[in-house]
Amino acid sequence: MGNMTSEFERLRATPIKDECPECFGDMIVETIVPIVRGPDVDVGFHDYITENCYECSDGKVDRICTECESDVVTLIMGNDSKICWECSENE
């Protein structure tokens, strides 16, 4: 019975990871920076700067509950679930 309890706790504590919506899993984000030619010139152009993604550390982010929008969805709810354990208990 101890193995089943530990597996239950592992599934309840492990968040489901989705691809990062900012970098799409690449961990690099391109940012558009406007470049102004001068104070008297009204024409400029855009430059692109690549930087590390600030939303994720490995290209994946935790899936957030769609009902409470504060807790993460864990593996105990299944891979396709969109709600967290606490919200499913309240239904």
Secondary structure as GFF3:
##gff-version 3
##sequence-region A 1 91
A	DSSP	alpha_helix	2	13	.	.	.	ID=ss1
A	DSSP	beta_strand	17	19	.	.	.	ID=ss2
A	DSSP	beta_strand	28	38	.	.	.	ID=ss3
A	DSSP	beta_strand	41	52	.	.	.	ID=ss4
A	DSSP	beta_strand	60	62	.	.	.	ID=ss5
A	DSSP	three_ten_helix	75	77	.	.	.	ID=ss6
A	DSSP	alpha_helix	85	90	.	.	.	ID=ss7
###
